[in-house]
Structures are given as C-alpha cells and as structure tokens.
Amino acid sequence: MNNIRFTKSDYKFIVIYFIGATVWLLYRWNVENYSLFEIWTGWIGMIVKNLALIFVFKWLINEFLIIKKSYIIFILLGFFLIEVIGFIDMLRDYYTSTPRWKMPSFDIMLIQNFRRSADGFFLMSFVFGKNYYDNKIDNIELKNTQKELELKLLRSQFNPHFLYNSLNTIDALVDYSPKEKVKEYISNLASLYRYLIKTHEEDIVTLEDEILLIKNYIYLIETRFENDYRFNIIEESIVKDRYLPSGVLLTALENVVKHNQPQINTPIITTILVENKTVKITNTIAKTREVNESFGTGLKSLKKRYELLSDKMIDIKQSEKVFILKLPLLTIVD
C-alpha cells in the first residue's frame, strides 16, 4: 500500500462532514440550552479534535504501518494519542462549562478521554476507508496499464525475419514457378499480415480466426520449404464461443519451424488437434536449428500471455522424438 495522501476530494468530504456535524450539534445544543460561549468553544473543539485525530493517525499509519510495519508500536502510540486528544478536549470542556463540574478520578478519566475521542472515529473511518479504496483503484488501473503494455510488447514479438524470408521466397518463385503460384503465395502472405495488423490491438480472438491465420502460415511454410514441413489440422468437433490470445497458434507453429532442422527424407510433421477445451499441437523433433534467440523464447511468450489474460496455463511435454504443446481455449469470462 502506498503512503496515505489526502486529495481534494478527501478535503471536500471532511468539509461536508463538518457542515453536517455542525448542523446536528447546533440542534442538540439548542435543545440542551447551551450558552453561546459553550456552543462556540464546543464547535471549535469538535473541529480541532477531529482534525487532530485525522492527521495524527495519518502520520501513524504512514510511519508505523506502511513504512516500519511496527504494529505494536502503532497500537500503543495510537491509544496514547487518543487519550491525549481526549484529555485536551476534556480540559476545554471543563474550563468552558458553566458551572464547572468536578474532575473525575484517573481511571474514570482514561475511559472518558477515550470516549471523547471515539466520536472522531466515524470521520476517520470514512476518510481512511475512502483513501484505501482510491488507492486500490489506482493500483488496479496501474496493473491494467502495465498488463496492456506487456501484452502489446508480446504481440510485437512476431519475428520480422519471417517477412524478409517470405520476400526471398517470392523472389525465388518468380524465377521457377508459374505465375498463378506466385500470386497465390503473395495472396496468403498478404492475408496473414492483414490479419496481424487488424488484430494487433486485440488481446483475444476467436478460435476460427486463429485457424484461418495458421492456414495462411502453413501454405507459406510448405511453399517455402516444400516437403520439409508437413502440417495437419484435425477438428474433433465444432467448437463455438472459444477464444485464444491473438497470434498464439502462429507463435507455436513458428516455434516449430524455428527450432527444428529437417533431415533428408525426414520431414517435420506437425498435427494441430482442436479439442473441446484445448488445442493440442504435436510435432516430431529433429536436429535443433542454431538461432540467435535462446530456445524457448516463443514458449515463454505464450506462458506470459496466458498469465496476463487468464488463470489457465499452457502444458508442455517433450520426449526424444515428440514435442507436445497444449493451449487452453478461453471463454469470455476467462
């Protein structure tokens, strides 16, 4: 919790409270036939006592609860200062009352001093309660802002070298492929980047949109590497109203291509199985590519995005020959 700082709205609330308390006390003192001097000094005493309690406890909370976390000292000092403020108010009441009443014994005085300060707890509870609530709201807004920034950063991590490699592929296709094949490749590449631009501000997208996206990506990879990579998409059932963090399937498949070097006559086979609650991606493992990025960067990105968007986690299993990644499907309430 941050240090307590009063805002303009806090001071407005205090003023409104004093106005309401003044109206009530004037009515009470009129009914009880207080003298004008007693009313005047009583009103000043009420304001001074409440302000003293508020600012004393503001200091105590900041110093001994938030900074030093000295709870016992906070309680002892709080009780002592309540007694002091109550005693001062009792002296004010004693010297302004007509006729003067007899001073109570020490033990009775302790009880009465606490009671005199206790009526200020009503104002303190509202002021500090409001401050605590405002602080919580500010922290939530800050966390949401940080979360949005993290998500934007993660979404921006799609490898820019992919575009460069795709352009090189087009250049090669122009030399040895039919015009129609070049056009189809460019169309799929354009569809992929059109989708990425369209969803770059979105946290989650529908499962259907993600499937369409990876179909574009699969065409590009299979065209570029021919028979080195093979992809199969299997949908066990029609899954509706399910979502994924935007671009996670693309990141998962890119991770397969980035970190697996096919062998001669041994392609990397990847199966994307769409189940009721998960998308299961299984790929064979070959010689690991040597890449600039450390192995697992893409998977760390996936984990982080799920942490930021839901309470669900990705599941990773790996053997000598197979790598399995399970991506939980999300609903709107997730």
PAMI-706674 format. One record per residue (C-alpha): residue number from 1; residue in three letters; chain; x, y, z. Coordinates in steps of 0.25 Angstrom, whole numbers, plus 5000, padded with zeros to 4 digits. Example, Ala and Ser with C-alpha at 12.3 -4.5 7.8 and 13.67 -1.06 7.14 Angstrom:
> num;residuo;cadena;east;north;up
> 1;ALA;A;5049;4982;5031
> 2;SER;A;5055;4996;5029
//
This chain:
> num;residuo;cadena;east;north;up
> 1;MET;A;5000;5000;5000
> 2;ASN;A;5005;5014;4997
> 3;ASN;A;5006;5025;5007
> 4;ILE;A;4993;5032;5010
> 5;ARG;A;4992;5045;5003
> 6;PHE;A;4979;5053;5004
> 7;THR;A;4973;5058;4991
> 8;LYS;A;4964;5070;4988
> 9;SER;A;4952;5060;4989
> 10;ASP;A;4957;5056;5003
> 11;TYR;A;4957;5070;5008
> 12;LYS;A;4943;5073;5001
> 13;PHE;A;4938;5061;5009
> 14;ILE;A;4944;5066;5022
> 15;VAL;A;4937;5080;5020
> 16;ILE;A;4924;5073;5017
> 17;TYR;A;4925;5065;5029
> 18;PHE;A;4928;5077;5038
> 19;ILE;A;4916;5084;5032
> 20;GLY;A;4907;5073;5035
> 21;ALA;A;4913;5071;5049
> 22;THR;A;4911;5086;5051
> 23;VAL;A;4896;5086;5048
> 24;TRP;A;4894;5074;5057
> 25;LEU;A;4902;5080;5069
> 26;LEU;A;4895;5093;5067
> 27;TYR;A;4881;5086;5068
> 28;ARG;A;4886;5078;5080
> 29;TRP;A;4892;5089;5088
> 30;ASN;A;4880;5098;5085
> 31;VAL;A;4871;5087;5091
> 32;GLU;A;4880;5085;5103
> 33;ASN;A;4881;5100;5106
> 34;TYR;A;4896;5102;5104
> 35;SER;A;4901;5116;5105
> 36;LEU;A;4906;5124;5093
> 37;PHE;A;4920;5123;5099
> 38;GLU;A;4919;5108;5101
> 39;ILE;A;4913;5106;5087
> 40;TRP;A;4925;5114;5081
> 41;THR;A;4936;5107;5088
> 42;GLY;A;4929;5093;5087
> 43;TRP;A;4929;5095;5071
> 44;ILE;A;4943;5099;5071
> 45;GLY;A;4947;5088;5080
> 46;MET;A;4940;5078;5071
> 47;ILE;A;4947;5083;5058
> 48;VAL;A;4961;5083;5065
> 49;LYS;A;4959;5069;5071
> 50;ASN;A;4954;5063;5059
> 51;LEU;A;4965;5069;5050
> 52;ALA;A;4976;5065;5061
> 53;LEU;A;4971;5051;5061
> 54;ILE;A;4971;5050;5045
> 55;PHE;A;4985;5056;5043
> 56;VAL;A;4991;5049;5055
> 57;PHE;A;4986;5035;5050
> 58;LYS;A;4990;5039;5036
> 59;TRP;A;5004;5040;5041
> 60;LEU;A;5004;5028;5050
> 61;ILE;A;4999;5019;5038
> 62;ASN;A;5009;5024;5029
> 63;GLU;A;5021;5023;5039
> 64;PHE;A;5018;5011;5047
> 65;LEU;A;5008;5002;5038
> 66;ILE;A;5013;5005;5024
> 67;ILE;A;5028;5008;5025
> 68;LYS;A;5033;5002;5038
> 69;LYS;A;5021;4991;5040
> 70;SER;A;5022;4993;5055
> 71;TYR;A;5008;4988;5058
> 72;ILE;A;5010;4988;5074
> 73;ILE;A;5016;5002;5074
> 74;PHE;A;5005;5007;5065
> 75;ILE;A;4994;5002;5075
> 76;LEU;A;5002;5007;5087
> 77;LEU;A;5004;5021;5081
> 78;GLY;A;4990;5021;5075
> 79;PHE;A;4984;5018;5089
> 80;PHE;A;4993;5029;5096
> 81;LEU;A;4990;5040;5086
> 82;ILE;A;4975;5037;5087
> 83;GLU;A;4976;5039;5102
> 84;VAL;A;4984;5052;5100
> 85;ILE;A;4974;5057;5090
> 86;GLY;A;4962;5053;5099
> 87;PHE;A;4969;5059;5111
> 88;ILE;A;4971;5073;5104
> 89;ASP;A;4956;5073;5099
> 90;MET;A;4952;5069;5114
> 91;LEU;A;4960;5082;5119
> 92;ARG;A;4954;5090;5108
> 93;ASP;A;4940;5085;5113
> 94;TYR;A;4944;5087;5128
> 95;TYR;A;4948;5102;5126
> 96;THR;A;4937;5106;5117
> 97;SER;A;4925;5099;5124
> 98;THR;A;4916;5107;5134
> 99;PRO;A;4916;5103;5145
> 100;ARG;A;4929;5095;5145
> 101;TRP;A;4928;5080;5148
> 102;LYS;A;4937;5072;5157
> 103;MET;A;4949;5066;5151
> 104;PRO;A;4948;5050;5151
> 105;SER;A;4958;5041;5156
> 106;PHE;A;4969;5036;5148
> 107;ASP;A;4963;5023;5144
> 108;ILE;A;4950;5029;5140
> 109;MET;A;4957;5040;5133
> 110;LEU;A;4964;5029;5124
> 111;ILE;A;4951;5024;5120
> 112;GLN;A;4944;5037;5117
> 113;ASN;A;4956;5042;5109
> 114;PHE;A;4955;5030;5100
> 115;ARG;A;4940;5032;5099
> 116;ARG;A;4942;5047;5095
> 117;SER;A;4952;5043;5084
> 118;ALA;A;4943;5032;5079
> 119;ASP;A;4933;5040;5073
> 120;GLY;A;4944;5045;5063
> 121;PHE;A;4946;5030;5058
> 122;PHE;A;4933;5032;5050
> 123;LEU;A;4940;5042;5041
> 124;MET;A;4953;5035;5041
> 125;SER;A;4947;5022;5037
> 126;PHE;A;4941;5029;5025
> 127;VAL;A;4953;5037;5021
> 128;PHE;A;4963;5026;5022
> 129;GLY;A;4953;5016;5016
> 130;LYS;A;4951;5025;5004
> 131;ASN;A;4966;5027;5003
> 132;TYR;A;4969;5012;5004
> 133;TYR;A;4958;5009;4993
> 134;ASP;A;4964;5020;4984
> 135;ASN;A;4978;5014;4986
> 136;LYS;A;4973;5000;4982
> 137;ILE;A;4966;5006;4969
> 138;ASP;A;4979;5013;4966
> 139;ASN;A;4987;5000;4967
> 140;ILE;A;4977;4993;4959
> 141;GLU;A;4978;5003;4948
> 142;LEU;A;4993;5003;4949
> 143;LYS;A;4993;4988;4948
> 144;ASN;A;4984;4988;4936
> 145;THR;A;4992;4999;4929
> 146;GLN;A;5005;4990;4931
> 147;LYS;A;4997;4978;4927
> 148;GLU;A;4993;4985;4914
> 149;LEU;A;5008;4989;4911
> 150;GLU;A;5013;4975;4914
> 151;LEU;A;5003;4969;4904
> 152;LYS;A;5006;4980;4893
> 153;LEU;A;5021;4976;4895
> 154;LEU;A;5018;4961;4894
> 155;ARG;A;5009;4963;4882
> 156;SER;A;5020;4971;4875
> 157;GLN;A;5030;4960;4876
> 158;PHE;A;5026;4953;4863
> 159;ASN;A;5039;4950;4856
> 160;PRO;A;5042;4961;4846
> 161;HIS;A;5051;4952;4839
> 162;PHE;A;5039;4944;4834
> 163;LEU;A;5035;4955;4825
> 164;TYR;A;5049;4956;4820
> 165;ASN;A;5050;4941;4817
> 166;SER;A;5036;4942;4811
> 167;LEU;A;5040;4952;4801
> 168;ASN;A;5053;4944;4797
> 169;THR;A;5043;4932;4795
> 170;ILE;A;5035;4941;4785
> 171;ASP;A;5048;4945;4778
> 172;ALA;A;5051;4930;4776
> 173;LEU;A;5037;4927;4772
> 174;VAL;A;5037;4937;4761
> 175;ASP;A;5049;4930;4755
> 176;TYR;A;5044;4916;4754
> 177;SER;A;5029;4915;4758
> 178;PRO;A;5016;4918;4750
> 179;LYS;A;5010;4932;4751
> 180;GLU;A;4998;4926;4758
> 181;LYS;A;5006;4920;4769
> 182;VAL;A;5014;4933;4771
> 183;LYS;A;5000;4941;4772
> 184;GLU;A;4995;4930;4782
> 185;TYR;A;5007;4932;4791
> 186;ILE;A;5006;4947;4791
> 187;SER;A;4991;4946;4794
> 188;ASN;A;4994;4937;4806
> 189;LEU;A;5005;4946;4811
> 190;ALA;A;4996;4958;4810
> 191;SER;A;4985;4951;4817
> 192;LEU;A;4994;4947;4828
> 193;TYR;A;4999;4961;4830
> 194;ARG;A;4986;4968;4828
> 195;TYR;A;4981;4959;4840
> 196;LEU;A;4993;4963;4849
> 197;ILE;A;4990;4978;4846
> 198;LYS;A;4975;4976;4849
> 199;THR;A;4977;4969;4862
> 200;HIS;A;4990;4976;4867
> 201;GLU;A;4982;4983;4878
> 202;GLU;A;4973;4971;4882
> 203;ASP;A;4976;4962;4893
> 204;ILE;A;4968;4950;4889
> 205;VAL;A;4962;4946;4876
> 206;THR;A;4952;4934;4872
> 207;LEU;A;4958;4920;4870
> 208;GLU;A;4952;4921;4856
> 209;ASP;A;4960;4933;4853
> 210;GLU;A;4973;4927;4858
> 211;ILE;A;4971;4914;4850
> 212;LEU;A;4969;4923;4837
> 213;LEU;A;4982;4930;4841
> 214;ILE;A;4991;4918;4842
> 215;LYS;A;4985;4912;4829
> 216;ASN;A;4991;4924;4822
> 217;TYR;A;5004;4922;4830
> 218;ILE;A;5004;4907;4827
> 219;TYR;A;5003;4910;4812
> 220;LEU;A;5015;4920;4813
> 221;ILE;A;5024;4910;4820
> 222;GLU;A;5020;4898;4811
> 223;THR;A;5023;4906;4799
> 224;ARG;A;5036;4911;4804
> 225;PHE;A;5042;4898;4809
> 226;GLU;A;5034;4889;4800
> 227;ASN;A;5033;4875;4807
> 228;ASP;A;5042;4878;4819
> 229;TYR;A;5030;4882;4828
> 230;ARG;A;5016;4876;4828
> 231;PHE;A;5004;4881;4835
> 232;ASN;A;4991;4874;4838
> 233;ILE;A;4979;4881;4845
> 234;ILE;A;4969;4872;4851
> 235;GLU;A;4956;4877;4857
> 236;GLU;A;4949;4867;4866
> 237;SER;A;4937;4875;4868
> 238;ILE;A;4931;4888;4864
> 239;VAL;A;4935;4897;4876
> 240;LYS;A;4928;4910;4877
> 241;ASP;A;4930;4922;4886
> 242;ARG;A;4944;4919;4889
> 243;TYR;A;4956;4928;4888
> 244;LEU;A;4971;4929;4888
> 245;PRO;A;4981;4940;4891
> 246;SER;A;4983;4947;4878
> 247;GLY;A;4994;4940;4869
> 248;VAL;A;4997;4929;4879
> 249;LEU;A;4996;4918;4869
> 250;LEU;A;5004;4925;4859
> 251;THR;A;5015;4927;4870
> 252;ALA;A;5014;4912;4873
> 253;LEU;A;5016;4908;4859
> 254;GLU;A;5027;4918;4856
> 255;ASN;A;5034;4912;4869
> 256;VAL;A;5033;4898;4862
> 257;VAL;A;5040;4903;4849
> 258;LYS;A;5050;4912;4856
> 259;HIS;A;5055;4901;4865
> 260;ASN;A;5055;4888;4856
> 261;GLN;A;5064;4885;4845
> 262;PRO;A;5058;4875;4836
> 263;GLN;A;5067;4863;4831
> 264;ILE;A;5067;4857;4817
> 265;ASN;A;5054;4850;4814
> 266;THR;A;5050;4852;4829
> 267;PRO;A;5041;4864;4829
> 268;ILE;A;5036;4871;4842
> 269;ILE;A;5021;4866;4844
> 270;THR;A;5012;4875;4852
> 271;THR;A;4998;4872;4856
> 272;ILE;A;4988;4882;4861
> 273;LEU;A;4977;4875;4868
> 274;VAL;A;4965;4884;4872
> 275;GLU;A;4958;4878;4884
> 276;ASN;A;4947;4883;4893
> 277;LYS;A;4956;4891;4903
> 278;THR;A;4969;4891;4897
> 279;VAL;A;4977;4892;4884
> 280;LYS;A;4988;4881;4884
> 281;ILE;A;5000;4883;4875
> 282;THR;A;5009;4871;4873
> 283;ASN;A;5022;4871;4865
> 284;THR;A;5033;4862;4862
> 285;ILE;A;5047;4866;4867
> 286;ALA;A;5059;4867;4858
> 287;LYS;A;5072;4874;4859
> 288;THR;A;5071;4887;4866
> 289;ARG;A;5073;4899;4858
> 290;GLU;A;5084;4909;4862
> 291;VAL;A;5077;4922;4864
> 292;ASN;A;5081;4935;4870
> 293;GLU;A;5069;4935;4880
> 294;SER;A;5070;4925;4892
> 295;PHE;A;5062;4913;4891
> 296;GLY;A;5048;4914;4897
> 297;THR;A;5047;4929;4896
> 298;GLY;A;5034;4927;4888
> 299;LEU;A;5028;4918;4899
> 300;LYS;A;5032;4928;4910
> 301;SER;A;5024;4938;4902
> 302;LEU;A;5012;4928;4901
> 303;LYS;A;5012;4926;4916
> 304;LYS;A;5013;4940;4920
> 305;ARG;A;5001;4944;4911
> 306;TYR;A;4993;4933;4917
> 307;GLU;A;4997;4938;4931
> 308;LEU;A;4993;4952;4927
> 309;LEU;A;4979;4948;4921
> 310;SER;A;4974;4937;4929
> 311;ASP;A;4977;4927;4941
> 312;LYS;A;4980;4916;4931
> 313;MET;A;4994;4911;4927
> 314;ILE;A;4999;4904;4915
> 315;ASP;A;5004;4890;4916
> 316;ILE;A;5017;4885;4910
> 317;LYS;A;5022;4871;4909
> 318;GLN;A;5034;4866;4902
> 319;SER;A;5041;4853;4899
> 320;GLU;A;5053;4849;4890
> 321;LYS;A;5044;4849;4877
> 322;VAL;A;5032;4857;4880
> 323;PHE;A;5028;4871;4886
> 324;ILE;A;5014;4873;4891
> 325;LEU;A;5008;4887;4894
> 326;LYS;A;4994;4889;4899
> 327;LEU;A;4988;4903;4898
> 328;PRO;A;4975;4904;4907
> 329;LEU;A;4963;4910;4900
> 330;LEU;A;4957;4922;4907
> 331;THR;A;4943;4927;4909
> 332;ILE;A;4939;4942;4910
> 333;VAL;A;4939;4941;4926
> 334;ASP;A;4953;4935;4926
//
